[in-house]
């Protein structure tokens, strides 16, 4: 019978750690990223879990042949850290011995060890398991890790409980035709468009809840801003006085996340040349006022009084960037025709809802608002919309047996990441995109 020896500590063998080990011999591991041969020596770039570390191979001190190394070999390396004032790091890493752990069987179909992967978007995604090994490509998703880390840390500190809701559901939270249908053992079921019903249910349990998880939209859009599966950052909070409480919580959350990135992800920010936005507060404007402002400023005819055109979102954020130095703007009081049945209507104008979108650098990244918590009010609205109330019996249980005033939001992780990096396509900030044309790799 085997006896477990306990948890093995994983050493951080990044450049900061190596800088503290001048005069020592280190054991580290990684993949050969690039080899640059010179006369009698070579620069060997080792890709570790976060850094690309330059090593020196020398015929006079390395105990192996350079011919043993190939790009994308996985190795264990024994190396001496030598002080070298001419080096940018102040040291050089001399390769002494290696152990080959694996070798590639074929040459890479795409060059990944240049500063950028110089290829089409299709190739970048077709060879995703390989192209993600590029230093800048993987840095995108290290930053995305930092964004989620910041969300979780902030929400936890604010008393939110993390939940995990089902992704196979009996009906859609948002309604409409953009929902994936499943044959669930002979019954109709769907992939969840949103955790909306469940996070509302859990407000009655924990008061404040959040979830970071995939959602699914069967939208037949093939644009730079749409995905059929994306990660939604959702939170819901009870005992609110107004939907502005939700907006204020998001402002604080975004400020917190940007500080997390600044403090812990400077390597990736510098590598990707990211300029983080500054947030003190985020300005807001009512939907109809925003439409009129854009029409007036840019002499555009308003064609749709119920929603924004993509170009209008871009123009509105340009206005607020110029006049308020803000990369963000809240748009509030959307028409009830464009909001789900659970959105609370404004008592002073029932044609508008107590809801909002957050636009960031020309793109909507968040939708949120206050929900109906009164049973009779919710039933009346569903009847007005000719909805089959029986289909929502389990959801309506929360209203029937008492719910506090509550509201929340959903933020698209890939959209937020993409705009933070000033990318022109949300797929670039998606690990393995799922759109109308792609289900692999």
N, C-alpha and C positions, 0 to 999 in steps of 0.2 A: 504494500500500500504506500502511495506517495504522500509525503508530508509537504504541505504548502510552506514556502519560505517567507511569505509576506510580500508586501508591495515593494517593487524595485523603483527607486527614485530615478526619474528621468532627468538627466543633466541638461542644462541650457547651454549648448555649445555654440552660441552665437558670437558675433564679433565682440560684444561687450565683455562676455566671459573670457574670451581668448586674450583680450587686452590685459586682464589681471593675471595672466599665466606666463608672462615673459620669463624665459629661463627654464621652463618646465616642458616635459613631454606629455602630450595629450593623446587620448584615444577618442576618436569621433567617427561618425558615419555619415553617409550621404550618397548622392548620385553624381557622377561626372557630368557636369553641365557643358563644359567647353574645354578644349585643349589647344593652347597656342604654343607651337614648337619653336624654339630658338636654337642657337648653336650651343650645344652642350647642356642646355637646360630647357625647361618648359614652364609656362604658367598653366596651372590646372585649376579650373573653377569647380568648386564642390558645392552642389545644391543641398543645403540642409533644410530643416523644417521651416525656417523663416528667412535665412540669409543665403546669399551667394558668397562663398568664402574663397578668396584667392590663395592657392597653395603653390609652392615652388617645388618642381622636380629638378634634381641635379644629379648628374652622373657621378659626382664625387661624394655625395652623401646619401643618395637613395639606394636602398638595398633591393631594387627590383628594376625590371626593364620597362621603359615607357611604353613599349609595344603592348604590354599587358592591358593597358587602359584603353577603353573605348567610351565615347560619349554615351551616357545613360547606363553605364555600368553602376551597379550598387556595390559599395565597398565599405569595409572597416579600415580606418586609417590610423596609423601611429605617426605623430608629427611633432617636431620641436618648434617651440615658439621662440623666435630669435628677435632681439631688439634691432630695429632698422629705422633710423631716423628719416631716411629718404622716402619711406613708405607713408602713404596717407594715414594708415592706421597706427604707425609707430612700431610696427612689428611685421615679420614675415613668418609664414608657416611652412617649414621645410618637411617634405614628405619623406619618412624613413622606411616604413613597411606598410604593406597593404594586404588585405584579404578580400578576394573577389567573391562577392555574395551572389551576384547574378550578372549575366551579360545579355544585351539585346540580341535577338535572332535576326533582325533585319534593320536596315537603315531607316531612320525616321522619315515618313512620307512628307514631312513639312519641317522647315527650319524653325526651331523654337528658342535657340540660344542667342538671338540678336536682341537688341533693345526692344523691338516690337516684332510681333508675328506679322510679317508682311504678306498678307493673303486676304482673300475675300471673306465676308462674313460667313458665307456658306461653308467654306473650308475650315474656318475657325471653329465652327460648331460641329461639323462632320467629324473632325479629329479632336473633339473636346478633351478626351482623356489624356491626350498628348499636349495639346496647346495650353492647357491649364498649368503645365509645368514651367511655362515661360515666367520669368521673374515678375513682370508687370501684370500678366493675366492673373496669376495666383494672388497678387497683392490686392486686387479688387475684392476678392472674397475673404481675405484676411480683414480688410476694412469692414466688410459686411458682418463678419463675426463680431467686430468691435461695436457696430451699431446695435446688434441684438444684445450683446453683453450690456451695453448702456441702457437699453430699454428694460431689460430684466432687473438690473440693479436699481434703477430709478423706481420702477413700479413696485418692487419688493419693499423699498424703503418708504413708499407712500401707502403701504398697507394693502396692496393688491395681492390676491392669491392666484397663482398660475393654475390654469385648468387645461384639460385636453378633451375637447368635444368630438363626437363621432363625425366621420366624413361620409358615411352612408346614411341618407335621411329619407323620410317619407314624403317631404314636400320642400319646395324651395323657399328660402327666407326672402329673397328679393322678388320672386315671381317672374313672369315673362317667359320667353322661349329659350333664353340662354342658359339652359340647364341640361346636364348630361343625364340621360335616362339609363337605368340599369334594370335588367331582369334579375330580381332578387328572389331566387328560389320560387319562381312563378308569380311573384308579386312585383308591383311597380316600386322602384326606389330610385334615388338620384344621388349624384355626387354633390356635396355641400357647396353652395355658392358663398356661404358665410357662416360663421358660428353664432350668428345673431340671436337666434331663439335660445340657444343654450347659455350664452353669456348673460342674457336677461334672466333666465331661470336661476342662474347661479348668483346673481345679485341678491336674490331672495335668501340665499344661503350664506354667502361670505361678504356681501355688501360691495366689495370691490374685487373684480377679477380681470385677468388678462390671458391672452393666448397668442402664441406665435406659431402659425401652422399653415399648411397649404389650403387654398380654396380653388374652386373650379368654375370656369365660365365658358359655356359653349357658344362663344361669340365668333362669328365667321369673319373676323377682322384680320387682315394681314397688313398691319401697320407697325411702325417703329415703337408704338406705345402700348400695344396689346399682347397679352399672353393668355393662354387657356388654362394654365395652372400657374399660380403665383403664391408667394408667401405673404400672408396678411398678418399685420400686427394689430390685434384687437384689444381694446379694454372697455370695460363697462363699470360705471360707478353709481351707487345709490345715494339717496338723501341729498340730491343736488337742489340748488335753488333756481338754477337757470342753465340752459345749454352752454352759456358762456363759462360755467365751471369746467366743462369738458374741454373747451378751447384753451382755458388757462392752464389746465393740466397738461395739454399737449405742448404748449409753449415751454413750460418748465421741463418736460421730458426731452424735447429737442435740444434745449440748452445744455442739459445734463449729458446727453449723448455726444454732442460736439466737444465737450470738455474731456470726456473719456477718450475720444479719438485723439485729441490734442496731446493728452498726457501719456497715452500708451501705444499710439500707432504712428509716431512721427516718422518711422522708417518708411512705411507704406505711403504716407501723405507726401513725403519728399520724393519718393520714387515715382509716384503718379502725378506729381506737380499739382496737388489739390490745394485750392484755396478755400478754407472752410468759411461758410457764411457767419456773419456776426448777428446774434439775436439778443436784443434787449427786450423788446416787445414786438408783437406782430400786428400790423394794422389790419382793419377789417372794413368791409363795405357790403351793403346789401346787394343781392343779385340784380334786381332791376336797376339800381343806381349804377352798378358796374357796367351793365349793358349800355345804358345811356351815356356813361362816361366814355366808353370805347367808341361808340357811334359819333359822339361829339368831337373827340380828339382826333380820330382818324377818318372822319367823314364817311363812315360805313353805315349802310342801311341795316337795321335790325331785322334779320330774317326769321329768327327763332326766339320767341319770348319765353320758352320753357327751359332752355339749356344753352350752354356755351358751345360754340364751334371751337375746334382746337386752336385756330388762329387767334380767336378772342382771348383765350387763356394766356397765350404768349404776349399779346399786346397789353393785357391788364397787368401782368407782372413787370413788363417794361415800364409802364407808368409808375408803378409803386417803387420800382428800383430807382428811377430817376428822381421822384418827388420825396420819397421817404427813406431812401438808401436801404430798402429791405428786399431781400431775395424771396420773401414769403408774403402772402396776403390771404387772409380769410375772406371767403365770400359766404354771406349768411342769407337766411330767409329764402331758400329755394322754393319755387312754386310746388304746391302739393301734388301736381300732376307728375312731377319728376322725382317724387320721394315715395318710399315704400309705405304700406298701410299702417305700420306701427309708428310712423313719424308724427310727433305732436304738432298740431296746427297752432298758429299764433292766434291767441284769443282776440287780439285787436284787428286781425285780418286773416280769416280762415283760408284764404287762397294761398297764403304763405305758410311755410313750416319753420319750426324752431330748429333749424338744421344749418349745416355749413359744409363747405369744402375748403381744404387748404391747398393753395397753389404754390408751387416752388419752381422757380426758374422756368416758367412757362408751361408747367404740367400739373394737373391735379394729382396729389399724392394721398390725400385723406378725405374721407367722407364721414360725417358724424352728426350728432344732434341729440335732442331730447326725445324720449320714447313716451308713448301713451302708457300710463300705468293704471288708469281707471277702467274697470271691466266694462261698464255700460258704454263709456266713450269709445272703447276699442270695438265692441260689438256693433255699435251704430256706424262707425266708419267702414267696417268690413261689409255691412249690409249695403251701405251706399255704393260701395265698389262692386257689388254683386258677387262677393266671394262666398265660397262654400264653407261656412263656419265649422261644420263637423270635421273637416280635414285638419283643423287647427286646435282640436280639443285639448291635446296635451300641452300645447303652447299657452292657450288661454287659461289653463289651470293657475298660472302665476297671478293673473289679474283677478281671477275669481276668488282666490284665497289671500289676497292682500299683497301689494307691492309698493315700495317707496317711490317717490319721484326719482327717475334715473335717466342716464344717457351714456353715450359712449361713442367710439369711433373705430374705423378700420383704416390702417395705413399700409400702402403697398410697399413692401420692403425693396423690391427690385427697382421700382420707380424712384424711390427716395435715393437709393444707392446710385442709380444712373445719373440723376440730376446733381447729386453731390459731386460726381466726377465729371460733370459736363459732357456726358456721352450723348450721342444722337440716336441711340437705339437701346431699348430696355433689355434686349437679349444679351447685350454685352455685360450686363450686371446680373445675369441669370446663370446659375451654375450649369444646368442642363435644360435649356428652354423647351417648353411645350407650347407649340402654336398650331395653326391649322395644317401646317405642312410637316411637322416634326414630332416624332415620338421616340427617336433614337438620337444619340446613344443614351 
